[in-house]
Amino acid sequence: MATATMTSKGQITIPAIVRAALGVGVGDRVEFVQVKPGHFELVAATQSITALKGVVRKPAVPVTIVMMNDAIATRGAKAK
């Protein structure tokens, strides 16, 4: 198990074995994702936004501006 010690400034050094497993290096970003209270996952945030292409499927029926406006109006009315 890899461990790290926090400095007085709240900083830690991610152990080399963890950096290698995540594939992160200098200048890369990581995210701390809470999976349950008191437990977090460290996730590499190195992919660009274009990597998300195709994650959300296109609707079976094209949505018109009128349909969008109706949906917004309906949801807005329910929220009040």
C-alpha positions as CSV (number, residue, x, y, z in Angstrom):
1,M,0.0,0.0,0.0
2,A,1.3,3.4,-1.0
3,T,1.1,6.2,1.7
4,A,1.8,9.9,1.8
5,T,2.1,12.5,4.5
6,M,0.3,15.9,4.4
7,T,2.4,19.0,4.9
8,S,1.3,22.0,7.0
9,K,0.1,23.6,3.8
10,G,-2.3,20.7,3.0
11,Q,0.0,19.3,0.2
12,I,0.9,15.7,-0.4
13,T,3.2,14.0,-2.9
14,I,1.5,11.2,-4.8
15,P,3.8,8.2,-4.6
16,A,5.6,7.3,-7.8
17,I,3.8,3.9,-8.0
18,V,0.4,5.6,-7.9
19,R,1.4,8.2,-10.5
20,A,2.6,5.5,-12.8
21,A,-0.6,3.5,-12.4
22,L,-2.7,6.6,-13.1
23,G,-0.5,7.6,-16.0
24,V,-0.1,11.2,-14.7
25,G,2.9,13.4,-14.8
26,V,4.0,17.0,-14.3
27,G,1.2,19.4,-15.0
28,D,-1.6,16.8,-15.2
29,R,-4.7,17.2,-13.1
30,V,-6.3,14.7,-10.8
31,E,-9.8,14.7,-9.3
32,F,-10.9,13.5,-5.9
33,V,-14.3,11.8,-6.3
34,Q,-16.3,11.0,-3.1
35,V,-17.6,7.4,-3.4
36,K,-19.1,7.4,0.1
37,P,-18.7,9.6,3.2
38,G,-15.0,9.6,4.2
39,H,-13.9,7.6,1.1
40,F,-12.5,9.2,-2.1
41,E,-11.1,7.9,-5.3
42,L,-8.2,9.6,-7.0
43,V,-8.9,9.8,-10.8
44,A,-6.7,11.1,-13.5
45,A,-8.3,14.0,-15.3
46,T,-6.0,14.0,-18.3
47,Q,-8.4,13.4,-21.1
48,S,-9.7,16.2,-23.2
49,I,-13.3,17.1,-23.6
50,T,-13.3,15.5,-27.0
51,A,-12.9,12.1,-25.3
52,L,-16.5,12.4,-24.2
53,K,-17.8,12.3,-27.8
54,G,-20.3,9.5,-28.1
55,V,-20.9,9.0,-24.4
56,V,-24.4,10.5,-24.6
57,R,-26.5,9.0,-27.4
58,K,-28.6,11.1,-29.8
59,P,-32.3,11.1,-29.2
60,A,-34.4,8.7,-31.4
61,V,-36.6,11.7,-32.4
62,P,-34.9,15.1,-33.1
63,V,-35.8,17.7,-30.4
64,T,-37.1,21.0,-31.8
65,I,-36.6,24.4,-30.2
66,V,-40.4,24.5,-29.5
67,M,-40.2,21.1,-27.7
68,M,-37.2,22.4,-25.6
69,N,-39.0,25.6,-24.7
70,D,-42.1,23.6,-23.7
71,A,-40.0,21.3,-21.5
72,I,-38.3,24.3,-19.8
73,A,-41.6,26.0,-19.2
74,T,-43.2,22.8,-17.8
75,R,-40.2,22.1,-15.5
76,G,-40.0,25.8,-14.4
77,A,-43.6,25.8,-13.5
78,K,-43.2,22.7,-11.4
79,A,-40.2,24.1,-9.6
80,K,-42.2,27.1,-8.3
